[in-house]
Amino acid sequence: LDKTQFTMGVLGVMLTQYFVVARPTQFWMWYLVCTPVVVALRIMYFKRVGWQYFLLDFCYFVTFLSIVHVTLAPSDDRRLFRVLFIYANGPLVWAVILWRNSLVFHDIDRMSGVFIHIMPCLLYYCVHWHGCSSSSMLLHPTPSVNYFLPPSHPQDSLDGVDFVYAILGYLIWQVLYFVKTEVVDRAALDARPDLLTSLRWLTTDRKNGFSLLVLGLCRYGGIMGPTEAYDPRTIKTKAIFVAAQLVYTVVTFAPTPVLFTSHFLHCMYIQLIFVAAVHNGASYYFEVFAKLYHHKLLLLLQHEADDGGTTVRTAPGAASTSSKGDYTDDM
């Protein structure tokens, strides 16, 4: 199964690269083919492990909006396009770093996590710089030249109104998320501490840089005591993370005006994010997967030695390697 998943993961990356480089005007078709499959896999996996509330996160909200935009929105609706460009190249793609997404080709869960956060960025890169093959939308066909102005055109830049709409859209999602998790499903979540939400994940992951940064700033500013820790059940912790996520979202909006007007910088930006995902994948393979394989091999050799009446000597501490490893990332 791992071999099949590894092969499919590599083929998926190769096909994505092919569409971005050789068929950018048709990338939106590839996106529409892949997204339902990936989301379905996420739903099945999350329900099995008790992570279904991750499906309410902002990245899935943007994924839903991007599908609506490509399939249903009028092709001359430039405001929605700009807002989604901001989302895809701002908070979504930066989540690769925040959640330590990794290209681990044999792991569908990790690969789908990379997909959810990077693919919208690639979609709006292709749509912005190359347009669409024959129509900008499925139900409202219009030649792409009428929909996408060249980057040098004075109108083809982000303005303050775009960011106002982007912030409003984020706040709408945040209100809906809060109502769902803190009002509608509060009793269910209180009764099931094993169910993970983004808040519970960030407040319990001791290696997450974003969580540690927020904790340090809160302690420095006196919002939390010197030794006080997060408690996802308290209003204080919830308010801190609502505010922190809003700040993170707005801060990650910052590079999008430059990306919207510079093809070169946009390409470099995407490459840097991709390198981060590759590095995280390398960390997994060499720091976790290799240790796990080594540990299993030692157990096998020890078992064979016991059967043969001999003893296999191992390096100090080698047999105590955790089978779970110490590397975690977003699912």
N, C-alpha and C positions, 0 to 999 in steps of 0.2 A: 504493500500500500504506500509506504514512504517513497519508494522508487517512482511509482505512478504519480504521486503528488508532486515530487520534485520535478519530474518531466513536465507536468502540466504547468507548474509555476514558471519554469524557464520559458516554455512556449508562450505563456501569457505575456511575459515581459517582452519577448521577441516580437510578438504580434503588435503589442502596444507601441513599441519603438518603430515598427514598420509603418503603422498608420500615422504616427507623429511626423516621421521624416519623409515618407514617400506618398502618403495619402492623407495629408492634414485636413483637406476639405471634406473627407469622409470619416473623420475620427468620431464625429458625433454618432454615426451609425454603430461603430464599434462600442462606444460608450453605452448606447441603448441596449445592445446585445448582452454586454457583460454585467451591467449594474443589477438587473433583476436576479441574476444567478448568484452574484456575490451577496446581495442582501438576503436572499433566501438561505444561503449557507450560514450567514451570521445569525439569522433568526433561529435556525435549528440548533446551532451550537450554543448560543446564549441561553436559550430555554433549558438546555440540558445541564448547564453548569450554574444556573441561577444568576445570569448577567443580563437578563432581558431588559432591564431598565437602561442599559447602555444604548438601546435602540431609540431612546428619547433624546439622545445627545444632539448638540447643534450640528454635528457633521451629517447626521442622517436627515435633519431638517433641510440642510442645504442640498443634499443629494436629491431629496424629493422635489425641491424647488427647481433644480437643474433639469430634471426630467420633465417637469411641467413646462419649463421654459423652452426646451427643445421640441416638445411635442404639441403643446397647446397654445403658447403665448403668440400673439401677433408678431410678425417678423420685424415690424417697425417699433417695437417696444424696447427702445434703447435704455430706458431707465432700469428695467429689470435686469437687462444684460450687464449693465455697469455694476449694479449692486451685487450680482452673483460673481462677477469678476473680482470684486473686492473681497467677498467671502472666500472664494476658492484660492486666491493668492495671498490671503491674509491668515485668519485664524485656522482655516482648515489645513493648509499645507504646513503651517508651523506646528500643528499637532503631531507631525511625524517626529519632531524633536521633543515636544512636551511629553508624549506618550511613549517615546523610545520605540517607535515602529521599526520593524526590521524585515529585511528581505531574507527570509528563511524559506527556501523554495519547497522544502518537503512539508511545510506546515501551512495548511490552507488557512487556518485562523490568523496567523501572522501576515500572510500574503494578502488576505482580504482586508486586514487593518490598513496596510499600506495603500491598497486600492481605494478605499473609502476616502482617504485623506489626500492622495496625490492625483487621482484621476480627474476630479473636477478642475484642478489647476491645469492639467493638460488639455482638458476639453476647452476651457476658455482661452488658453494660449492659442490653440488651433483656430477656434472660432474668431478670435480677435484679429490675428495676424494673417489668416488665410481664408476666412469666410467659410461657406459651405458649398458643397458640390453643385447642387442645382436649386436648392431652396434652403432658406434659413430655418424654417420650421416645417413640420410635417403637414399640419392642417392649414397653414397660411403661407403657401409657397410664394416666395419673392426672390428674385436674383440677389445673390449675396452682395453684389456691388452696390445695390440700393440700400442694403442694410448696414454694411460695415464701411465706414469712411476710412480712407487711408490714414495712417498714424500721424502724418504731417498736417492734416486738416485741422484748423483751429477748433472745430467742434469736437474733434476726436480726443478728448481729454476728460479726466474726472474733475468734477466740480464739487463745491461744498454741499450742494443739494444731494448729490449721490451719497455722500457720507452720512448725511442726516437720515436718508432713507435706510441706509445700511444699519445704522444704530437703532432706528425704530424697529426694523425687522428683527434684529437681535433681541431687543427688549420684549417684543411680542412672543418670541420663542421662550425667553426666560420666564415670563409670566405664565405661559401655558405649562412649562416644565414644573414650575413651583406649585401651581394648582394641582397638577397630576400627582406629584410626589409628596407634597406636604398637606394636601387636603383630601383629594379623592382616595389615594392609596396609602395614606399615613398609617392607618391601623394595620394594614397588611405588611408594610415595611417594618413597623415596630415589632410585629409578631415574628418576623423572619429576618433576623440579623444576618443570615447567610446570603440574603439577596444583596447584590452589589449595585450601587449607583456610582456615578462619577464622584460625588462628594465622599462617599464611604471609601472609595478606592484611593483618592488623593490624600485623605486624612489618615490612612493606614499604611500607605506605601512610604516607607522611611528612606527610600532611595530616589524619590522623585524630586528633581531639582526645583521645579515650580513650587511644589508644596513646601519644601524646605526654605525657599526664598521668602515666601509669604509668611511662614512662621517666624523667620528671623526678623523681618520688617515689623511684624505685629509685636514681637517682644521688644524690639528696639524702640518702637513708638509708644509703648506702654499699654497697648490694646490687650495684650496677653502678658501674664506674669513671666518672670525669668525661667521658671521650670514648668509653666503651664503647657499642656499638650492639647491637640485638637480633640474635640468630642463631637462627632457628627450628629448627636442627638440634641445639642444645644443651639439656641437661636444665634448665639455669638459666632460659632463656627460656621453656621449656614450663611449668616450675613457677610462674614469675612470672605467666603468663597464666591458668593454672588458678586460682591464688589471686585474681588480679584479677577474673576473670569471676565467681567466687563472691562476692566483695565487691560487685561491681556488682549481681548478682542480689539479694542480701540488702538492699542499700541501696534498690533500686527497689521492694522490698516495702513500704517505709515508708509511702507515701501510701495504700495499699489499705484500711486500716481506716476511714479517713475517707471514702474513695470509696464504701465499702460501706454507709455510713450516711447519706450526704448526696447526694441526687439532684442538687441544684444544683451542688455542687463536682464531682461526677462529670461532669456536662455540660460545665462549664468546662474540666475536665482534658482531655476528649476534643477540645474545640475547640482548645486550645493545641497539642496534638499534631498536629492536622490543619493548623493554621496553619504549623507547622514544615515539614510535607510540602509545602504550597503554596509557602512561601518557597524551599525547596530547588528546587522545580520552576521557579520564577521565575528563580532564579540560573542554572539550566541554560539556559533559553531566552534570557536576555539576555547571559550571559557565555560560553556555548559555542555554542549553536545559531545565534545571530545572527552571531557571528564566523565560524562555518563557512559560513553562507550568504553573508556579505559576501566571504569569501575566494573562494568558488566563482564569485561574480558578477564579481569582479575578473579571475579567470582567463578567464572567458568573454569579457569585454570586451577583454582583452589579445589573446585569440585572434582576435577579430573585427577588432581594429585591425591585427594583423599581416597578416591576409588582405587588408585594404584598404590596406596600406602606410602606415598612420598609427600614431602612438604615443599610448597613453593614460597620462597621468600619474596616479600614485596617491600617497596620503599616505605619509610615511616609515614603514616597518615594516608597512604594511598587507598587503603581499603575503607577508609571512613569518608570518602568523597560522597557528598549528598547526591542521590539520584535525581533530586529536583533541581539542583543547581542553585545559583544565587542571582540569576539574570532574569529580570521580569520586564515585560513590555506590554503595551496595549494589545488587546486581542484583535 
